[in-house]
Amino acid sequence: MKTGLFVILLGYILLLFECTIGSCIQYGPIRLDGLIPLVVWYGFHEKLPDGLITILLLGLLADTFTCAPLGLFVSALCVGYLLALYISSQIQYPNWWQQSLLVWFISAAIIVILMVGTKATGLIWPFGLLSALVVGCLSPIWFAFFDWLYSVLPEKRHS
């Protein structure tokens, strides 16, 4: 449960950042996204059903920040989480480059779902896939950041 609350709080902070200041550091439709690496990182750390409930809540939170059709982020992030969960169950201790490739693949899938859902299919190539490539290349930094933040959280003491 501690991980789920951590992901929802961190997802909220990332959404606030990306919706306010994030537009200043994007290059056209190619933008810095920390939400997708967070979903993949969470897929590595939390199993079903608790993980899926957290991602559903995170998707609902993301839906409230955007003007996309209701439920689009819920379905896209759930697909991303389930892909990460499945692939991580097949690979033990992936290297940093395997994690980057995995995040690029899942990011591409999520971006395709979001672009098709918003009827912006013309942006999938090249901007959507370039954005997924940027997210994949920066994912080791995001993963290190998430691991560090998670390690700093205080442990619940049992009495």
Phi, psi and omega in degrees: 000327179298321180293321180296316178294322177299315182293319179294316179294315179293322176297321177297315179296317178297318178296319176299315180296313184291329181276342181252291184275336184300331180291340178285336183250015177264156179245095185065228178278354179275119186226160177281124184232124178255350183289320181292314174300328177295319179295318180292317178301318179293325176296332175285334189254337186231135182262177178290155353272346183300320181296319181292323178297317179297317181292325175299316178294320177295321177295320176296321177296317178294325177297326181286339180273347185241169176259017178288160178303143183300130179096353182291313178291327177301310182291320182294315180290326176294319176298316178298317179296314181294324174297315179297319180296316180294313182293322179291337176284342180265343183241133175257127177050067180294145176290171181297323181287329175291323176296319179297317178296319178296315179294321177299315181297312182291323177297319177298318179296317180294318180295321177297317179298316181293320181291320178292320180293332179260007179061036178245049185293341178291344180268355181297312177248129358265348191291320180295316180287329174292321176297319177296323178295319178297316179297318179295320180292327181271357184297325176299326177292316178298316181298318178297320178296315179295319178298317180295314179299319181292326180287336181281338181299140179287145178279147176281128182268134178268131180263000000 
